[in-house]
Amino acid sequence: MSYDRTIEFTVSGRPYSIVVPECPLAVTVAMEIIQGQSYPVFTWMKDVRTIVDVGASFGPASLFFAAVWPKATIRAYEPDTDSCDFLIANTKGQNVEVHNYAIGDRYGAPVLYQGRLGAACNSLVRQPGVTDRGETVPMSDARAAFRFPIDILKIDTEGMEVPILKRIADRLGEIRFLYLEFHSAADRLEFERILSPTHDLHACRMQRPHTGEVLYVRKGEWKG
């Protein structure tokens, strides 16, 4: 297992470290997460028991969530085997369950295309950010996989976010907080259409035009 560097950080006075794989974007991704830029946490986000991390990559979000909510159970899903090896190592000793398969809107064995900038950009969707190289990976149906209460759902799948949300549409009102990445204006508008009946948009961070991250909060959860 080769790596670029080890990043050390502290949450609530406790020290943590994460091993970052060789990938042009990996260090940036890890720093943005552990500094709370990608997935902002607010003081009223309490009593979090179950967190689902879809597209866990090498584990920065899962480790960050474990540090912020040490009593929560985190279920991390990552189809890329190499990334999953890092995920397992980076979350060792934490309350994180690692699953080496993709989550989608059906069962199957789709191609996981390699990201042009490394594994952090791998995608089940053939889009400009991926190469023509890839390999088939197992994929589970989100509706069947998520048969348990969820407090926080984080989805960063480089293009599969909307299909997953649609697949579990009837359960979204049960989920308190959703961290989502979008890759087009259409995706962002679709998030709003799907979630506005049950959730409010609480935070949005733009990375570049039509690409960014959002936090949706279930109506009534915000204690501002």
Sequence and secondary structure as in RCSB ss.txt:
>XXXX:A:sequence
MSYDRTIEFTVSGRPYSIVVPECPLAVTVAMEIIQGQSYPVFTWMKDVRTIVDVGASFGPASLFFAAVWPKATIR
AYEPDTDSCDFLIANTKGQNVEVHNYAIGDRYGAPVLYQGRLGAACNSLVRQPGVTDRGETVPMSDARAAFRFPI
DILKIDTEGMEVPILKRIADRLGEIRFLYLEFHSAADRLEFERILSPTHDLHACRMQRPHTGEVLYVRKGEWKG
>XXXX:A:secstr
   SEEEEEEETTEEEEEEE S TTHHHHHHHHHTTSSS   TT     EEEEES TTSHHHHHHHHH TTSEEE
EE   HHHHHHHHHHTTTSSEEEE SEEESS B  EEEEETT GGG BSS  TTEEEEEEE  EEEHHHH  S  
SEEEE  SS HHHHHHHTGGGGGG SEEEEEESSHHHHHHHHHHHTTTEEEEEEEEEETTEEEEEEEETT    
